[in-house]
Amino acid sequence: MSNPHVGRISDHMYPFYRVFDEKGEQYCDCSYEEYAIKTLELHDEKFTYRKINAPKPLPPHIVDVTAEHEGELPGQSGLPERKRRLPFEPELTQLKQSNLKEIELNYD
């Protein structure tokens, strides 16, 4: 039995402010806008922030019909097929011997 609330943020946590670095990647979440602004000031205002509101519920006449396959990850397709070789190509069962020199370390 799956829990529909797993990974969901509680309604009392909204709104919050998400801070992004100069690359646009998430840096942190702040509970108050003033904290997000302070974070920007600490980073020479190269960061940005955005207000995150609670998601809007679906209207009652819309039914969410996303299918979930139990025991299967989304996008799972298994391992790729084994590489096919031509009849004259050798099939290696072991790695080739390395030509690198071995280093001896003395800890005396």
VEXPA-280216 format. One record per residue (C-alpha): residue number from 1; residue in three letters; y, z, x. Coordinates in nm, 3 decimals, decimal comma, m for minus. Each point is the difference from the previous one (the first is absolute). Layout:
<atoms>
+-------+-------+---------+---------+---------+
! gutor ! vomar !   north !      up !    east !
+-------+-------+---------+---------+---------+
!   NUM !   Ala !       Y !       Z !       X !
...
+-------+-------+---------+---------+---------+
</atoms>
This chain:
<atoms>
+-------+-------+---------+---------+---------+
! gutor ! vomar !   north !      up !    east !
+-------+-------+---------+---------+---------+
!     1 !   Met !   0,000 !   0,000 !   0,000 !
!     2 !   Ser !   0,328 !  m0,108 !   0,163 !
!     3 !   Asn !   0,321 !   0,196 !  m0,035 !
!     4 !   Pro !   0,290 !  m0,225 !  m0,116 !
!     5 !   His !   0,256 !   0,244 !   0,151 !
!     6 !   Val !  m0,126 !  m0,022 !   0,362 !
!     7 !   Gly !   0,277 !  m0,126 !   0,229 !
!     8 !   Arg !   0,259 !   0,032 !  m0,276 !
!     9 !   Ile !   0,324 !   0,187 !   0,055 !
!    10 !   Ser !   0,073 !   0,267 !  m0,264 !
!    11 !   Asp !   0,281 !  m0,080 !  m0,243 !
!    12 !   His !   0,200 !   0,306 !   0,109 !
!    13 !   Met !   0,032 !  m0,147 !   0,353 !
!    14 !   Tyr !   0,217 !  m0,291 !  m0,119 !
!    15 !   Pro !   0,250 !  m0,125 !   0,088 !
!    16 !   Phe !  m0,034 !   0,018 !   0,378 !
!    17 !   Tyr !   0,153 !  m0,194 !   0,286 !
!    18 !   Arg !  m0,204 !  m0,210 !   0,243 !
!    19 !   Val !   0,148 !  m0,053 !   0,347 !
!    20 !   Phe !  m0,080 !  m0,315 !   0,199 !
!    21 !   Asp !   0,049 !  m0,060 !   0,374 !
!    22 !   Glu !   0,174 !  m0,301 !   0,155 !
!    23 !   Lys !  m0,325 !  m0,203 !  m0,025 !
!    24 !   Gly !  m0,020 !   0,066 !  m0,374 !
!    25 !   Glu !  m0,303 !   0,230 !   0,031 !
!    26 !   Gln !  m0,015 !   0,327 !  m0,192 !
!    27 !   Tyr !   0,131 !   0,290 !   0,208 !
!    28 !   Cys !  m0,007 !   0,291 !  m0,247 !
!    29 !   Asp !   0,051 !   0,108 !  m0,361 !
!    30 !   Cys !   0,283 !   0,239 !  m0,094 !
!    31 !   Ser !   0,028 !   0,214 !  m0,311 !
!    32 !   Tyr !   0,380 !  m0,024 !  m0,012 !
!    33 !   Glu !   0,237 !  m0,286 !   0,073 !
!    34 !   Glu !   0,205 !   0,220 !   0,234 !
!    35 !   Tyr !  m0,311 !   0,047 !   0,221 !
!    36 !   Ala !  m0,050 !  m0,377 !   0,016 !
!    37 !   Ile !   0,365 !  m0,048 !   0,101 !
!    38 !   Lys !  m0,034 !   0,270 !   0,271 !
!    39 !   Thr !  m0,307 !  m0,183 !   0,134 !
!    40 !   Leu !   0,204 !  m0,322 !   0,020 !
!    41 !   Glu !   0,278 !   0,181 !   0,187 !
!    42 !   Leu !  m0,251 !   0,142 !   0,249 !
!    43 !   His !  m0,112 !  m0,354 !   0,084 !
!    44 !   Asp !   0,346 !  m0,155 !   0,045 !
!    45 !   Glu !  m0,021 !  m0,146 !  m0,353 !
!    46 !   Lys !  m0,248 !  m0,269 !   0,110 !
!    47 !   Phe !  m0,234 !   0,128 !  m0,270 !
!    48 !   Thr !   0,023 !  m0,075 !  m0,372 !
!    49 !   Tyr !  m0,116 !   0,186 !  m0,309 !
!    50 !   Arg !  m0,093 !  m0,083 !  m0,356 !
!    51 !   Lys !  m0,032 !   0,207 !  m0,316 !
!    52 !   Ile !  m0,351 !   0,003 !  m0,145 !
!    53 !   Asn !  m0,017 !   0,065 !  m0,375 !
!    54 !   Ala !  m0,309 !   0,087 !  m0,202 !
!    55 !   Pro !  m0,203 !  m0,306 !  m0,099 !
!    56 !   Lys !   0,061 !  m0,116 !  m0,352 !
!    57 !   Pro !  m0,302 !   0,040 !  m0,231 !
!    58 !   Leu !  m0,155 !  m0,306 !  m0,160 !
!    59 !   Pro !   0,105 !  m0,064 !  m0,359 !
!    60 !   Pro !  m0,271 !   0,114 !  m0,244 !
!    61 !   His !  m0,084 !  m0,357 !  m0,107 !
!    62 !   Ile !  m0,091 !  m0,104 !   0,358 !
!    63 !   Val !  m0,348 !   0,082 !   0,128 !
!    64 !   Asp !  m0,065 !   0,025 !   0,373 !
!    65 !   Val !  m0,325 !  m0,189 !   0,064 !
!    66 !   Thr !  m0,031 !   0,011 !   0,378 !
!    67 !   Ala !  m0,370 !  m0,003 !   0,085 !
!    68 !   Glu !  m0,142 !   0,250 !   0,247 !
!    69 !   His !  m0,340 !  m0,054 !   0,153 !
!    70 !   Glu !  m0,169 !   0,329 !   0,072 !
!    71 !   Gly !  m0,134 !   0,028 !   0,355 !
!    72 !   Glu !   0,190 !  m0,302 !   0,127 !
!    73 !   Leu !   0,325 !  m0,003 !   0,192 !
!    74 !   Pro !   0,273 !  m0,236 !  m0,123 !
!    75 !   Gly !  m0,018 !  m0,328 !   0,189 !
!    76 !   Gln !  m0,337 !   0,087 !   0,150 !
!    77 !   Ser !  m0,197 !  m0,310 !   0,090 !
!    78 !   Gly !  m0,252 !   0,131 !   0,252 !
!    79 !   Leu !  m0,053 !  m0,111 !   0,358 !
!    80 !   Pro !   0,078 !  m0,356 !   0,106 !
!    81 !   Glu !  m0,290 !  m0,237 !   0,039 !
!    82 !   Arg !  m0,169 !  m0,016 !   0,340 !
!    83 !   Lys !   0,131 !  m0,274 !   0,229 !
!    84 !   Arg !  m0,222 !  m0,304 !  m0,014 !
!    85 !   Arg !  m0,085 !  m0,155 !   0,337 !
!    86 !   Leu !  m0,121 !  m0,343 !   0,091 !
!    87 !   Pro !  m0,366 !  m0,020 !   0,114 !
!    88 !   Phe !   0,096 !  m0,056 !   0,367 !
!    89 !   Glu !   0,246 !   0,293 !   0,017 !
!    90 !   Pro !  m0,144 !   0,314 !   0,162 !
!    91 !   Glu !  m0,001 !   0,310 !  m0,213 !
!    92 !   Leu !   0,113 !   0,296 !   0,209 !
!    93 !   Thr !  m0,185 !   0,323 !  m0,064 !
!    94 !   Gln !   0,188 !   0,200 !   0,266 !
!    95 !   Leu !   0,351 !   0,000 !   0,139 !
!    96 !   Lys !   0,066 !  m0,175 !   0,329 !
!    97 !   Gln !   0,023 !   0,214 !   0,314 !
!    98 !   Ser !   0,358 !   0,096 !   0,081 !
!    99 !   Asn !   0,156 !  m0,113 !   0,330 !
!   100 !   Leu !   0,240 !   0,294 !   0,010 !
!   101 !   Lys !  m0,018 !   0,242 !   0,292 !
!   102 !   Glu !  m0,108 !   0,354 !  m0,073 !
!   103 !   Ile !   0,251 !   0,272 !   0,089 !
!   104 !   Glu !  m0,119 !   0,323 !   0,158 !
!   105 !   Leu !   0,208 !   0,307 !  m0,078 !
!   106 !   Asn !  m0,017 !   0,309 !   0,222 !
!   107 !   Tyr !   0,125 !   0,321 !  m0,158 !
!   108 !   Asp !  m0,026 !   0,218 !   0,312 !
+-------+-------+---------+---------+---------+
</atoms>
